Amino acid sequence: MDESTDLLTIGQLARRTGISARTLRFWSNEGVITPAGRTASDYRLYDAACVARVELIRTLRELGLGLDDVRRVLERKATVAEVAAAHVAAIDTQIRALKVSRAVLSTVSKRRSTPEETALMNRLARLSATERAQIIDDFKADVFGRLDIAPELRERVRELSIDLPEDPTPDQVDAWIELAELVQDPDFRARLGRFLELNTPAPGQKAPPGANIWWARQVVNEVARAREEGIAPDDPAAAELISAMFGDADPRAVLVSLEAGIEAGAERYRGLVGRVRGQRTAPDATEELRWLATALRMVSEGRTARR
């Protein structure tokens, strides 16, 4: 220290602040620290104000601000609050990107994906909101557009939205990747279209006999209870349950509708949509539906066991 002026050399400033002389020299060269003076040999000297300035620069840098933003704050072109708000938004964007990356890597690990599959999943996960909406709109136009349905139901289909929230969880991203792959599969679209044709009432007509299997959870719950009680699909109690659920409906017609949904993977689709939306959905009922299909087949073929 120059005792006559109370100025610090760059080495002394480094020891005082804990910042390396190399970094301080770089900050000086970039103009964010201005020396208070120079020695006769033209070495830089720094005063108490420079010490305070270095402490502020260090704080801002530790918070992730670049030198351009630091300079704006120091030159009073922006307040710390304004720069902080901008960096909060930037950090939020980075966090969302990291969540997407984590979800993709987690899915790759679980599926043991090939490089090609990994690239596809990464692309699907990073689509913009507009691009994601276009995938769903194309799917709706192809699958629902062929249905003969009432205008009010068609309007509900048109307004159907399936998209990630602004800040999705890893599970939502994972579900979106799987759903996006599924709804772009022509075979799935064809199977789901057939299922909907069999289970969606035409304008002015009653619902098909098997439609309530999918739209009323009560059917699945009753089957689940029967399974818990150890009732087999060919048991007379299963036939009684079917009679109570479907009345005089032709069990063969109900079976056709049910098997179309099982083949289409309607339960998988329902579950994925719920996960993407972050909704609490009922457990997958595929096993209950398979039990019911077997029971319907036994009844329709007259193969129910006698007591």
C-alpha positions in Angstrom: 0.0 0.0 0.0 1.2 3.5 -0.8 1.0 5.0 2.7 1.0 8.5 1.4 -2.1 8.0 -0.6 -3.8 4.9 1.0 -3.9 3.3 -2.5 -3.6 -0.4 -3.2 -1.5 -2.1 -5.8 -3.3 -4.9 -7.8 -1.6 -7.5 -5.6 -2.7 -5.8 -2.4 -6.3 -5.5 -3.8 -6.2 -9.2 -4.6 -5.2 -10.1 -1.0 -7.8 -7.7 0.4 -10.7 -9.0 -1.7 -9.8 -12.6 -2.3 -10.0 -12.2 -6.0 -6.9 -13.2 -8.1 -4.8 -10.5 -9.5 -5.3 -12.1 -13.0 -9.1 -11.7 -12.7 -8.7 -8.1 -11.3 -6.5 -7.2 -14.2 -9.0 -8.7 -16.7 -11.8 -6.7 -15.1 -9.7 -3.6 -15.3 -9.0 -4.2 -19.0 -12.7 -4.7 -19.6 -13.4 -1.4 -17.9 -15.6 -2.6 -15.0 -12.9 -1.5 -12.5 -11.2 1.9 -13.0 -7.9 2.4 -11.2 -7.9 5.4 -8.9 -4.4 6.3 -10.1 -1.0 5.0 -11.2 2.5 4.8 -9.8 5.4 6.6 -11.3 6.2 3.2 -13.1 2.6 3.2 -14.5 1.3 0.4 -12.2 -2.4 0.6 -11.4 -3.5 1.8 -7.9 -6.9 1.2 -6.3 -8.7 3.0 -3.5 -11.5 2.1 -1.0 -14.1 2.8 -3.6 -12.5 0.2 -5.9 -12.6 -2.3 -3.1 -16.3 -1.8 -2.7 -16.8 -2.0 -6.4 -14.8 -5.3 -6.6 -17.0 -6.8 -3.8 -20.2 -5.8 -5.8 -18.8 -7.3 -9.0 -17.9 -10.5 -7.3 -21.4 -10.8 -5.8 -23.0 -10.2 -9.2 -20.7 -12.6 -10.9 -21.4 -15.3 -8.3 -25.2 -14.8 -9.1 -24.4 -15.6 -12.7 -24.5 -12.2 -14.3 -22.2 -11.6 -17.3 -19.8 -8.7 -17.5 -22.1 -6.8 -19.8 -24.9 -6.9 -17.2 -22.4 -6.0 -14.5 -21.2 -3.0 -16.5 -24.8 -1.9 -17.0 -25.4 -2.0 -13.2 -22.2 -0.2 -12.4 -22.9 2.5 -15.0 -26.4 3.0 -13.6 -28.0 2.0 -16.9 -30.0 -0.7 -15.1 -30.8 -1.4 -11.5 -29.7 -4.6 -9.7 -33.4 -5.5 -9.4 -34.0 -5.1 -13.1 -31.0 -7.2 -14.0 -32.0 -9.8 -11.4 -35.5 -10.1 -12.8 -34.1 -10.8 -16.2 -31.7 -13.4 -14.9 -34.5 -15.1 -12.9 -36.4 -15.5 -16.2 -33.3 -16.8 -17.9 -32.6 -19.3 -15.1 -36.2 -20.5 -15.2 -35.7 -21.2 -18.9 -32.6 -23.1 -18.2 -34.3 -25.1 -15.5 -37.1 -26.1 -17.9 -34.5 -27.1 -20.5 -32.7 -29.2 -17.9 -36.0 -30.9 -16.8 -36.6 -31.8 -20.4 -33.1 -33.2 -20.8 -33.5 -35.2 -17.6 -36.8 -36.6 -18.7 -35.3 -37.6 -22.1 -32.3 -39.2 -20.6 -34.5 -41.0 -18.0 -36.7 -42.4 -20.8 -33.6 -43.4 -22.9 -32.3 -45.3 -19.9 -35.5 -47.1 -19.1 -36.1 -48.0 -22.8 -32.5 -48.8 -23.6 -33.1 -46.7 -26.7 -31.0 -46.7 -29.8 -29.3 -43.5 -31.0 -32.1 -43.0 -33.6 -34.8 -43.4 -30.9 -32.9 -41.1 -28.6 -32.8 -38.4 -31.3 -36.5 -38.7 -32.0 -37.4 -38.5 -28.3 -35.3 -35.4 -27.9 -36.9 -33.8 -30.8 -40.4 -34.6 -29.6 -39.6 -33.3 -26.1 -38.3 -30.0 -27.4 -41.1 -29.1 -29.8 -42.6 -25.7 -29.3 -46.2 -25.3 -28.0 -47.4 -24.6 -31.6 -45.7 -27.7 -32.9 -47.1 -29.9 -30.1 -50.6 -28.5 -30.8 -50.2 -29.3 -34.5 -49.5 -33.0 -33.7 -52.6 -33.2 -31.6 -54.7 -31.3 -34.2 -53.6 -33.7 -37.0 -54.4 -36.7 -34.7 -57.9 -35.3 -33.9 -58.7 -34.5 -37.6 -57.7 -38.0 -38.7 -59.4 -40.0 -35.9 -62.4 -37.9 -34.9 -63.0 -36.4 -38.3 -64.4 -39.6 -39.7 -67.0 -40.0 -37.0 -70.7 -39.2 -37.5 -71.3 -37.4 -34.3 -73.6 -34.6 -33.0 -72.5 -31.0 -33.5 -72.1 -30.4 -29.8 -69.8 -33.4 -29.4 -67.8 -32.4 -32.5 -67.3 -29.0 -30.9 -66.0 -30.6 -27.7 -63.6 -32.6 -29.7 -62.4 -29.5 -31.5 -61.7 -27.8 -28.2 -59.9 -30.9 -26.8 -56.4 -29.8 -25.7 -53.5 -32.1 -24.7 -50.4 -30.2 -24.0 -47.6 -29.8 -21.5 -47.8 -27.0 -19.0 -45.2 -24.2 -19.0 -43.2 -25.9 -16.3 -43.7 -29.6 -16.8 -42.5 -32.3 -14.5 -40.1 -35.0 -15.8 -43.1 -37.5 -15.7 -45.2 -35.2 -17.9 -42.4 -34.8 -20.4 -41.9 -38.6 -20.4 -45.6 -39.1 -21.0 -45.7 -36.5 -23.7 -42.8 -38.3 -25.6 -44.8 -41.6 -25.5 -48.1 -39.9 -26.4 -46.6 -38.0 -29.3 -45.1 -41.2 -30.7 -48.4 -43.0 -30.2 -50.8 -40.5 -31.8 -48.5 -40.2 -34.9 -48.7 -44.0 -35.4 -51.1 -44.7 -38.4 -51.9 -48.2 -37.0 -52.9 -46.7 -33.6 -55.0 -44.1 -35.3 -56.8 -46.8 -37.3 -57.4 -49.0 -34.3 -58.6 -46.1 -32.2 -60.9 -44.8 -35.0 -62.6 -48.2 -35.2 -63.0 -48.3 -31.5 -64.6 -44.9 -31.4 -66.9 -45.7 -34.3 -68.2 -48.7 -32.4 -68.6 -46.8 -29.1 -69.8 -43.3 -30.1 -73.5 -42.8 -30.7 -74.6 -41.3 -34.0 -76.8 -38.2 -33.8 -80.2 -39.0 -32.5 -79.3 -42.6 -31.6 -78.7 -44.4 -28.3 -75.2 -45.3 -27.2 -73.9 -48.7 -28.5 -74.3 -51.5 -25.9 -70.6 -51.6 -25.0 -70.0 -47.8 -24.8 -70.6 -47.5 -21.1 -67.6 -49.8 -20.4 -65.3 -46.9 -21.3 -67.3 -43.9 -20.2 -68.5 -45.2 -16.8 -65.8 -46.3 -14.3 -68.5 -48.2 -12.4 -68.2 -51.1 -14.8 -64.4 -51.5 -14.2 -64.9 -51.1 -10.4 -67.5 -53.9 -10.3 -65.2 -56.2 -12.3 -62.3 -55.4 -10.0 -64.5 -56.4 -7.0 -65.4 -59.6 -8.7 -61.8 -60.4 -9.3 -60.9 -59.6 -5.7 -63.6 -62.1 -4.7 -62.0 -64.8 -6.8 -64.8 -65.0 -9.4 -63.6 -66.6 -12.6 -64.8 -65.4 -16.0 -66.6 -68.7 -16.6 -68.3 -68.7 -13.2 -72.1 -68.3 -13.1 -71.5 -65.2 -10.8 -69.7 -63.6 -13.7 -72.7 -64.2 -16.0 -75.0 -62.6 -13.4 -72.7 -59.6 -13.2 -72.8 -59.2 -16.9 -76.6 -59.4 -16.9 -76.8 -56.8 -14.2 -74.4 -54.4 -16.1 -75.7 -54.8 -19.6 -79.3 -56.0 -19.2 -80.8 -57.4 -22.4 -77.9 -56.1 -24.6 -76.4 -58.7 -26.9 -73.2 -59.9 -25.2 -71.6 -60.4 -28.6 -72.1 -56.8 -29.6 -70.7 -55.7 -26.2 -67.7 -57.9 -26.7 -67.0 -56.5 -30.2 -66.9 -53.0 -28.7 -64.8 -54.0 -25.7 -62.2 -55.9 -27.8 -61.9 -53.0 -30.1 -60.9 -50.8 -27.2 -58.5 -53.3 -25.8 -56.9 -53.8 -29.3 -56.7 -50.0 -29.7 -54.9 -49.5 -26.4 -57.5 -47.1 -25.2 -56.5 -47.5 -21.6 -52.9 -46.6 -22.4 -54.0 -43.6 -24.4 -56.2 -42.4 -21.5 -53.4 -42.8 -19.0 -50.9 -40.9 -21.1 -53.3 -38.0 -21.6 -53.9 -37.8 -17.9 -50.1 -37.9 -17.1 -49.4 -35.1 -19.7 -52.0 -33.0 -18.0 -50.7 -33.7 -14.6 -54.1 -35.2 -13.6 -54.7 -38.0 -11.1 -56.1 -40.7 -13.2 -57.6 -44.1 -12.3 -55.3 -47.1 -12.4 -54.9 -48.9 -15.7 -57.9 -51.2 -16.1 -56.5 -53.4 -18.9 -56.6 -56.6 -16.8 -60.2 -55.9 -15.6 -61.2 -55.4 -19.2 -59.6 -58.6 -20.4 -61.4 -60.5 -17.6 -64.7 -58.9 -18.8 -63.9 -59.8 -22.4 -63.4 -63.4 -21.4 -66.6 -63.5 -19.4 -68.6 -62.0 -22.3 -67.2 -64.6 -24.6 -68.1 -67.4 -22.2 -71.7 -66.0 -22.0 -72.1 -65.4 -25.7 -70.8 -68.9 -26.5 -72.9 -70.5 -23.7 -69.8 -71.8 -21.9 -70.5 -70.5 -18.5 -69.8 -73.2 -15.9 -72.6 -74.7 -13.9 -72.8 -74.4 -10.2 
